[in-house]
Amino acid sequence: MTAVSPSYAARILEVQEHGATDEELQPLLAEAITESYFREGGTARAGLRADFRDIEYLQIDF
C-alpha cells in the first residue's frame, strides 16, 4: 500500500468528477503510483515508468 501525493489525488478526483472513464484514469493513476512508490516522491529512479496492464483488482481509497 502506498499513499499518493495530495496534488495527484486532487488531479485524479478532478478528472473523475469531469466524467473520465476508468481507461482515461489509468495513465494518471500509474503516474501517481510510480511517483509515490517507485520514485519515492523525488528524483530517485527518474527514468522508471509504470503501466497498468491486465489488472484484475485494484482498491483505491480516498
HTML snippet that shows the backbone in 3Dmol.js (N, CA, C, O; Angstrom):
<script src="https://3Dmol.org/build/3Dmol-min.js"></script>
<div id="view" style="width:600px;height:400px;position:relative"></div>
<script>
const pdb = `
ATOM      1  N   MET A   1       0.844  -1.156   0.000  1.00  0.00           N
ATOM      2  CA  MET A   1       0.000   0.000   0.000  1.00  0.00           C
ATOM      3  C   MET A   1       0.899   1.232   0.000  1.00  0.00           C
ATOM      4  O   MET A   1       1.944   1.258   0.650  1.00  0.00           O
ATOM      5  N   THR A   2       0.475   2.240  -0.736  1.00  0.00           N
ATOM      6  CA  THR A   2       1.234   3.485  -0.771  1.00  0.00           C
ATOM      7  C   THR A   2       0.271   4.662  -0.891  1.00  0.00           C
ATOM      8  O   THR A   2      -0.801   4.547  -1.486  1.00  0.00           O
ATOM      9  N   ALA A   3       0.663   5.767  -0.330  1.00  0.00           N
ATOM     10  CA  ALA A   3      -0.140   6.985  -0.427  1.00  0.00           C
ATOM     11  C   ALA A   3       0.414   7.843  -1.558  1.00  0.00           C
ATOM     12  O   ALA A   3       1.627   7.999  -1.695  1.00  0.00           O
ATOM     13  N   VAL A   4      -0.476   8.388  -2.355  1.00  0.00           N
ATOM     14  CA  VAL A   4      -0.046   9.297  -3.418  1.00  0.00           C
ATOM     15  C   VAL A   4      -0.078  10.718  -2.873  1.00  0.00           C
ATOM     16  O   VAL A   4      -0.757  11.002  -1.886  1.00  0.00           O
ATOM     17  N   SER A   5       0.656  11.596  -3.521  1.00  0.00           N
ATOM     18  CA  SER A   5       0.732  12.975  -3.050  1.00  0.00           C
ATOM     19  C   SER A   5      -0.639  13.650  -3.165  1.00  0.00           C
ATOM     20  O   SER A   5      -1.454  13.268  -4.004  1.00  0.00           O
ATOM     21  N   PRO A   6      -0.886  14.644  -2.328  1.00  0.00           N
ATOM     22  CA  PRO A   6      -2.153  15.371  -2.400  1.00  0.00           C
ATOM     23  C   PRO A   6      -2.409  15.995  -3.771  1.00  0.00           C
ATOM     24  O   PRO A   6      -3.555  16.079  -4.211  1.00  0.00           O
ATOM     25  N   SER A   7      -1.346  16.432  -4.446  1.00  0.00           N
ATOM     26  CA  SER A   7      -1.545  17.039  -5.767  1.00  0.00           C
ATOM     27  C   SER A   7      -2.048  16.011  -6.777  1.00  0.00           C
ATOM     28  O   SER A   7      -2.908  16.324  -7.601  1.00  0.00           O
ATOM     29  N   TYR A   8      -1.519  14.782  -6.722  1.00  0.00           N
ATOM     30  CA  TYR A   8      -2.024  13.732  -7.611  1.00  0.00           C
ATOM     31  C   TYR A   8      -3.447  13.343  -7.242  1.00  0.00           C
ATOM     32  O   TYR A   8      -4.290  13.145  -8.117  1.00  0.00           O
ATOM     33  N   ALA A   9      -3.712  13.235  -5.950  1.00  0.00           N
ATOM     34  CA  ALA A   9      -5.066  12.882  -5.516  1.00  0.00           C
ATOM     35  C   ALA A   9      -6.067  13.920  -6.012  1.00  0.00           C
ATOM     36  O   ALA A   9      -7.152  13.564  -6.472  1.00  0.00           O
ATOM     37  N   ALA A  10      -5.716  15.182  -5.923  1.00  0.00           N
ATOM     38  CA  ALA A  10      -6.599  16.256  -6.391  1.00  0.00           C
ATOM     39  C   ALA A  10      -6.823  16.156  -7.900  1.00  0.00           C
ATOM     40  O   ALA A  10      -7.946  16.325  -8.375  1.00  0.00           O
ATOM     41  N   ARG A  11      -5.759  15.882  -8.650  1.00  0.00           N
ATOM     42  CA  ARG A  11      -5.892  15.749 -10.113  1.00  0.00           C
ATOM     43  C   ARG A  11      -6.777  14.567 -10.471  1.00  0.00           C
ATOM     44  O   ARG A  11      -7.619  14.668 -11.364  1.00  0.00           O
ATOM     45  N   ILE A  12      -6.592  13.446  -9.780  1.00  0.00           N
ATOM     46  CA  ILE A  12      -7.389  12.245 -10.049  1.00  0.00           C
ATOM     47  C   ILE A  12      -8.858  12.522  -9.766  1.00  0.00           C
ATOM     48  O   ILE A  12      -9.722  12.175 -10.571  1.00  0.00           O
ATOM     49  N   LEU A  13      -9.146  13.144  -8.627  1.00  0.00           N
ATOM     50  CA  LEU A  13     -10.536  13.452  -8.281  1.00  0.00           C
ATOM     51  C   LEU A  13     -11.155  14.440  -9.263  1.00  0.00           C
ATOM     52  O   LEU A  13     -12.318  14.293  -9.639  1.00  0.00           O
ATOM     53  N   GLU A  14     -10.391  15.441  -9.680  1.00  0.00           N
ATOM     54  CA  GLU A  14     -10.900  16.430 -10.631  1.00  0.00           C
ATOM     55  C   GLU A  14     -11.257  15.785 -11.967  1.00  0.00           C
ATOM     56  O   GLU A  14     -12.324  16.043 -12.523  1.00  0.00           O
ATOM     57  N   VAL A  15     -10.367  14.952 -12.473  1.00  0.00           N
ATOM     58  CA  VAL A  15     -10.615  14.277 -13.754  1.00  0.00           C
ATOM     59  C   VAL A  15     -11.812  13.337 -13.628  1.00  0.00           C
ATOM     60  O   VAL A  15     -12.640  13.246 -14.534  1.00  0.00           O
ATOM     61  N   GLN A  16     -11.891  12.645 -12.503  1.00  0.00           N
ATOM     62  CA  GLN A  16     -13.005  11.727 -12.268  1.00  0.00           C
ATOM     63  C   GLN A  16     -14.325  12.489 -12.206  1.00  0.00           C
ATOM     64  O   GLN A  16     -15.323  12.035 -12.765  1.00  0.00           O
ATOM     65  N   GLU A  17     -14.345  13.635 -11.538  1.00  0.00           N
ATOM     66  CA  GLU A  17     -15.557  14.454 -11.430  1.00  0.00           C
ATOM     67  C   GLU A  17     -16.017  14.975 -12.785  1.00  0.00           C
ATOM     68  O   GLU A  17     -17.203  15.243 -12.978  1.00  0.00           O
ATOM     69  N   HIS A  18     -15.099  15.118 -13.711  1.00  0.00           N
ATOM     70  CA  HIS A  18     -15.440  15.590 -15.055  1.00  0.00           C
ATOM     71  C   HIS A  18     -15.824  14.442 -15.986  1.00  0.00           C
ATOM     72  O   HIS A  18     -15.912  14.621 -17.200  1.00  0.00           O
ATOM     73  N   GLY A  19     -16.054  13.253 -15.403  1.00  0.00           N
ATOM     74  CA  GLY A  19     -16.590  12.138 -16.172  1.00  0.00           C
ATOM     75  C   GLY A  19     -15.583  11.238 -16.850  1.00  0.00           C
ATOM     76  O   GLY A  19     -15.942  10.510 -17.777  1.00  0.00           O
ATOM     77  N   ALA A  20     -14.350  11.262 -16.424  1.00  0.00           N
ATOM     78  CA  ALA A  20     -13.342  10.398 -17.032  1.00  0.00           C
ATOM     79  C   ALA A  20     -13.689   8.928 -16.801  1.00  0.00           C
ATOM     80  O   ALA A  20     -14.185   8.546 -15.740  1.00  0.00           O
ATOM     81  N   THR A  21     -13.419   8.130 -17.804  1.00  0.00           N
ATOM     82  CA  THR A  21     -13.639   6.692 -17.695  1.00  0.00           C
ATOM     83  C   THR A  21     -12.459   6.054 -16.970  1.00  0.00           C
ATOM     84  O   THR A  21     -11.418   6.685 -16.784  1.00  0.00           O
ATOM     85  N   ASP A  22     -12.630   4.796 -16.562  1.00  0.00           N
ATOM     86  CA  ASP A  22     -11.525   4.078 -15.921  1.00  0.00           C
ATOM     87  C   ASP A  22     -10.312   4.031 -16.848  1.00  0.00           C
ATOM     88  O   ASP A  22      -9.174   4.183 -16.403  1.00  0.00           O
ATOM     89  N   GLU A  23     -10.560   3.822 -18.121  1.00  0.00           N
ATOM     90  CA  GLU A  23      -9.462   3.757 -19.095  1.00  0.00           C
ATOM     91  C   GLU A  23      -8.714   5.088 -19.168  1.00  0.00           C
ATOM     92  O   GLU A  23      -7.492   5.106 -19.314  1.00  0.00           O
ATOM     93  N   GLU A  24      -9.440   6.194 -19.066  1.00  0.00           N
ATOM     94  CA  GLU A  24      -8.806   7.509 -19.096  1.00  0.00           C
ATOM     95  C   GLU A  24      -8.057   7.817 -17.799  1.00  0.00           C
ATOM     96  O   GLU A  24      -7.084   8.571 -17.807  1.00  0.00           O
ATOM     97  N   LEU A  25      -8.504   7.239 -16.696  1.00  0.00           N
ATOM     98  CA  LEU A  25      -7.847   7.460 -15.404  1.00  0.00           C
ATOM     99  C   LEU A  25      -6.574   6.631 -15.233  1.00  0.00           C
ATOM    100  O   LEU A  25      -5.701   7.011 -14.453  1.00  0.00           O
ATOM    101  N   GLN A  26      -6.452   5.528 -15.931  1.00  0.00           N
ATOM    102  CA  GLN A  26      -5.337   4.613 -15.742  1.00  0.00           C
ATOM    103  C   GLN A  26      -3.967   5.266 -15.891  1.00  0.00           C
ATOM    104  O   GLN A  26      -3.108   5.037 -15.039  1.00  0.00           O
ATOM    105  N   PRO A  27      -3.713   6.073 -16.937  1.00  0.00           N
ATOM    106  CA  PRO A  27      -2.379   6.682 -17.048  1.00  0.00           C
ATOM    107  C   PRO A  27      -2.056   7.618 -15.874  1.00  0.00           C
ATOM    108  O   PRO A  27      -0.917   7.658 -15.408  1.00  0.00           O
ATOM    109  N   LEU A  28      -3.044   8.358 -15.403  1.00  0.00           N
ATOM    110  CA  LEU A  28      -2.820   9.263 -14.286  1.00  0.00           C
ATOM    111  C   LEU A  28      -2.562   8.484 -12.996  1.00  0.00           C
ATOM    112  O   LEU A  28      -1.703   8.864 -12.200  1.00  0.00           O
ATOM    113  N   LEU A  29      -3.298   7.403 -12.791  1.00  0.00           N
ATOM    114  CA  LEU A  29      -3.069   6.555 -11.621  1.00  0.00           C
ATOM    115  C   LEU A  29      -1.687   5.924 -11.672  1.00  0.00           C
ATOM    116  O   LEU A  29      -0.990   5.867 -10.659  1.00  0.00           O
ATOM    117  N   ALA A  30      -1.292   5.453 -12.839  1.00  0.00           N
ATOM    118  CA  ALA A  30       0.033   4.848 -12.984  1.00  0.00           C
ATOM    119  C   ALA A  30       1.127   5.865 -12.681  1.00  0.00           C
ATOM    120  O   ALA A  30       2.116   5.547 -12.021  1.00  0.00           O
ATOM    121  N   GLU A  31       0.945   7.076 -13.161  1.00  0.00           N
ATOM    122  CA  GLU A  31       1.919   8.139 -12.903  1.00  0.00           C
ATOM    123  C   GLU A  31       1.993   8.452 -11.410  1.00  0.00           C
ATOM    124  O   GLU A  31       3.085   8.615 -10.865  1.00  0.00           O
ATOM    125  N   ALA A  32       0.843   8.535 -10.751  1.00  0.00           N
ATOM    126  CA  ALA A  32       0.804   8.846  -9.316  1.00  0.00           C
ATOM    127  C   ALA A  32       1.476   7.745  -8.497  1.00  0.00           C
ATOM    128  O   ALA A  32       2.250   8.029  -7.584  1.00  0.00           O
ATOM    129  N   ILE A  33       1.180   6.500  -8.825  1.00  0.00           N
ATOM    130  CA  ILE A  33       1.777   5.384  -8.092  1.00  0.00           C
ATOM    131  C   ILE A  33       3.271   5.294  -8.359  1.00  0.00           C
ATOM    132  O   ILE A  33       4.052   5.032  -7.444  1.00  0.00           O
ATOM    133  N   THR A  34       3.673   5.509  -9.604  1.00  0.00           N
ATOM    134  CA  THR A  34       5.097   5.495  -9.940  1.00  0.00           C
ATOM    135  C   THR A  34       5.839   6.551  -9.133  1.00  0.00           C
ATOM    136  O   THR A  34       6.894   6.277  -8.560  1.00  0.00           O
ATOM    137  N   GLU A  35       5.286   7.753  -9.091  1.00  0.00           N
ATOM    138  CA  GLU A  35       5.929   8.853  -8.369  1.00  0.00           C
ATOM    139  C   GLU A  35       6.044   8.567  -6.883  1.00  0.00           C
ATOM    140  O   GLU A  35       7.107   8.775  -6.296  1.00  0.00           O
ATOM    141  N   SER A  36       4.978   8.097  -6.268  1.00  0.00           N
ATOM    142  CA  SER A  36       4.994   7.942  -4.815  1.00  0.00           C
ATOM    143  C   SER A  36       5.678   6.658  -4.345  1.00  0.00           C
ATOM    144  O   SER A  36       6.314   6.648  -3.291  1.00  0.00           O
ATOM    145  N   TYR A  37       5.554   5.591  -5.109  1.00  0.00           N
ATOM    146  CA  TYR A  37       6.074   4.306  -4.651  1.00  0.00           C
ATOM    147  C   TYR A  37       7.463   4.007  -5.198  1.00  0.00           C
ATOM    148  O   TYR A  37       8.375   3.672  -4.441  1.00  0.00           O
ATOM    149  N   PHE A  38       7.623   4.126  -6.502  1.00  0.00           N
ATOM    150  CA  PHE A  38       8.894   3.741  -7.116  1.00  0.00           C
ATOM    151  C   PHE A  38       9.924   4.861  -7.110  1.00  0.00           C
ATOM    152  O   PHE A  38      11.118   4.604  -6.955  1.00  0.00           O
ATOM    153  N   ARG A  39       9.479   6.087  -7.277  1.00  0.00           N
ATOM    154  CA  ARG A  39      10.422   7.209  -7.286  1.00  0.00           C
ATOM    155  C   ARG A  39      10.548   7.845  -5.917  1.00  0.00           C
ATOM    156  O   ARG A  39      11.333   8.774  -5.731  1.00  0.00           O
ATOM    157  N   GLU A  40       9.787   7.356  -4.965  1.00  0.00           N
ATOM    158  CA  GLU A  40       9.860   7.824  -3.584  1.00  0.00           C
ATOM    159  C   GLU A  40       9.632   9.327  -3.469  1.00  0.00           C
ATOM    160  O   GLU A  40      10.271   9.994  -2.656  1.00  0.00           O
ATOM    161  N   GLY A  41       8.714   9.864  -4.287  1.00  0.00           N
ATOM    162  CA  GLY A  41       8.362  11.273  -4.197  1.00  0.00           C
ATOM    163  C   GLY A  41       9.441  12.231  -4.636  1.00  0.00           C
ATOM    164  O   GLY A  41       9.372  13.420  -4.325  1.00  0.00           O
ATOM    165  N   GLY A  42      10.429  11.746  -5.346  1.00  0.00           N
ATOM    166  CA  GLY A  42      11.520  12.617  -5.774  1.00  0.00           C
ATOM    167  C   GLY A  42      12.111  12.166  -7.083  1.00  0.00           C
ATOM    168  O   GLY A  42      11.401  11.689  -7.968  1.00  0.00           O
ATOM    169  N   THR A  43      13.408  12.315  -7.204  1.00  0.00           N
ATOM    170  CA  THR A  43      14.076  12.017  -8.464  1.00  0.00           C
ATOM    171  C   THR A  43      14.692  10.630  -8.509  1.00  0.00           C
ATOM    172  O   THR A  43      15.264  10.240  -9.527  1.00  0.00           O
ATOM    173  N   ALA A  44      14.583   9.879  -7.416  1.00  0.00           N
ATOM    174  CA  ALA A  44      15.136   8.525  -7.423  1.00  0.00           C
ATOM    175  C   ALA A  44      14.487   7.710  -8.531  1.00  0.00           C
ATOM    176  O   ALA A  44      13.264   7.703  -8.675  1.00  0.00           O
ATOM    177  N   ARG A  45      15.305   7.032  -9.302  1.00  0.00           N
ATOM    178  CA  ARG A  45      14.827   6.218 -10.417  1.00  0.00           C
ATOM    179  C   ARG A  45      13.964   7.038 -11.381  1.00  0.00           C
ATOM    180  O   ARG A  45      12.895   6.587 -11.795  1.00  0.00           O
ATOM    181  N   ALA A  46      14.415   8.213 -11.731  1.00  0.00           N
ATOM    182  CA  ALA A  46      13.650   9.164 -12.534  1.00  0.00           C
ATOM    183  C   ALA A  46      13.179   8.600 -13.871  1.00  0.00           C
ATOM    184  O   ALA A  46      12.139   9.022 -14.375  1.00  0.00           O
ATOM    185  N   GLY A  47      13.912   7.663 -14.456  1.00  0.00           N
ATOM    186  CA  GLY A  47      13.523   7.119 -15.753  1.00  0.00           C
ATOM    187  C   GLY A  47      12.486   6.016 -15.684  1.00  0.00           C
ATOM    188  O   GLY A  47      12.015   5.548 -16.721  1.00  0.00           O
ATOM    189  N   LEU A  48      12.125   5.595 -14.489  1.00  0.00           N
ATOM    190  CA  LEU A  48      11.185   4.491 -14.322  1.00  0.00           C
ATOM    191  C   LEU A  48       9.765   4.927 -14.643  1.00  0.00           C
ATOM    192  O   LEU A  48       9.356   6.040 -14.312  1.00  0.00           O
ATOM    193  N   ARG A  49       9.016   4.037 -15.293  1.00  0.00           N
ATOM    194  CA  ARG A  49       7.615   4.299 -15.627  1.00  0.00           C
ATOM    195  C   ARG A  49       6.804   3.044 -15.372  1.00  0.00           C
ATOM    196  O   ARG A  49       7.260   1.941 -15.674  1.00  0.00           O
ATOM    197  N   ALA A  50       5.614   3.192 -14.822  1.00  0.00           N
ATOM    198  CA  ALA A  50       4.727   2.056 -14.575  1.00  0.00           C
ATOM    199  C   ALA A  50       3.520   2.156 -15.494  1.00  0.00           C
ATOM    200  O   ALA A  50       3.036   3.250 -15.784  1.00  0.00           O
ATOM    201  N   ASP A  51       3.045   1.015 -15.947  1.00  0.00           N
ATOM    202  CA  ASP A  51       1.839   0.944 -16.777  1.00  0.00           C
ATOM    203  C   ASP A  51       0.845   0.005 -16.116  1.00  0.00           C
ATOM    204  O   ASP A  51       1.234  -0.942 -15.432  1.00  0.00           O
ATOM    205  N   PHE A  52      -0.433   0.268 -16.319  1.00  0.00           N
ATOM    206  CA  PHE A  52      -1.479  -0.642 -15.865  1.00  0.00           C
ATOM    207  C   PHE A  52      -1.782  -1.597 -17.008  1.00  0.00           C
ATOM    208  O   PHE A  52      -2.106  -1.167 -18.115  1.00  0.00           O
ATOM    209  N   ARG A  53      -1.676  -2.894 -16.739  1.00  0.00           N
ATOM    210  CA  ARG A  53      -1.996  -3.912 -17.747  1.00  0.00           C
ATOM    211  C   ARG A  53      -2.596  -5.110 -17.047  1.00  0.00           C
ATOM    212  O   ARG A  53      -2.107  -5.546 -16.005  1.00  0.00           O
ATOM    213  N   ASP A  54      -3.645  -5.633 -17.617  1.00  0.00           N
ATOM    214  CA  ASP A  54      -4.268  -6.863 -17.119  1.00  0.00           C
ATOM    215  C   ASP A  54      -4.554  -6.808 -15.621  1.00  0.00           C
ATOM    216  O   ASP A  54      -4.269  -7.761 -14.895  1.00  0.00           O
ATOM    217  N   ILE A  55      -5.114  -5.696 -15.164  1.00  0.00           N
ATOM    218  CA  ILE A  55      -5.454  -5.532 -13.752  1.00  0.00           C
ATOM    219  C   ILE A  55      -6.734  -6.295 -13.462  1.00  0.00           C
ATOM    220  O   ILE A  55      -7.751  -6.092 -14.126  1.00  0.00           O
ATOM    221  N   GLU A  56      -6.683  -7.168 -12.475  1.00  0.00           N
ATOM    222  CA  GLU A  56      -7.874  -7.912 -12.072  1.00  0.00           C
ATOM    223  C   GLU A  56      -8.583  -7.237 -10.918  1.00  0.00           C
ATOM    224  O   GLU A  56      -9.807  -7.308 -10.817  1.00  0.00           O
ATOM    225  N   TYR A  57      -7.834  -6.583 -10.046  1.00  0.00           N
ATOM    226  CA  TYR A  57      -8.435  -5.954  -8.883  1.00  0.00           C
ATOM    227  C   TYR A  57      -7.549  -4.817  -8.415  1.00  0.00           C
ATOM    228  O   TYR A  57      -6.332  -4.968  -8.305  1.00  0.00           O
ATOM    229  N   LEU A  58      -8.163  -3.687  -8.144  1.00  0.00           N
ATOM    230  CA  LEU A  58      -7.436  -2.528  -7.619  1.00  0.00           C
ATOM    231  C   LEU A  58      -8.367  -1.811  -6.670  1.00  0.00           C
ATOM    232  O   LEU A  58      -9.486  -1.462  -7.048  1.00  0.00           O
ATOM    233  N   GLN A  59      -7.935  -1.588  -5.460  1.00  0.00           N
ATOM    234  CA  GLN A  59      -8.747  -0.866  -4.486  1.00  0.00           C
ATOM    235  C   GLN A  59      -8.070   0.447  -4.194  1.00  0.00           C
ATOM    236  O   GLN A  59      -6.900   0.488  -3.813  1.00  0.00           O
ATOM    237  N   ILE A  60      -8.816   1.527  -4.377  1.00  0.00           N
ATOM    238  CA  ILE A  60      -8.290   2.852  -4.116  1.00  0.00           C
ATOM    239  C   ILE A  60      -9.223   3.528  -3.119  1.00  0.00           C
ATOM    240  O   ILE A  60     -10.432   3.598  -3.337  1.00  0.00           O
ATOM    241  N   ASP A  61      -8.657   4.021  -2.034  1.00  0.00           N
ATOM    242  CA  ASP A  61      -9.420   4.732  -1.012  1.00  0.00           C
ATOM    243  C   ASP A  61      -8.932   6.164  -0.935  1.00  0.00           C
ATOM    244  O   ASP A  61      -7.729   6.423  -0.927  1.00  0.00           O
ATOM    245  N   PHE A  62      -9.861   7.080  -0.879  1.00  0.00           N
ATOM    246  CA  PHE A  62      -9.520   8.494  -0.721  1.00  0.00           C
ATOM    247  C   PHE A  62      -9.951   8.955   0.657  1.00  0.00           C
ATOM    248  O   PHE A  62      -9.760  10.120   1.007  1.00  0.00           O
TER     249      PHE A  62
END
`;
const viewer = $3Dmol.createViewer("view");
viewer.addModel(pdb, "pdb");
viewer.setStyle({}, {cartoon: {color: "spectrum"}});
viewer.zoomTo();
viewer.render();
</script>
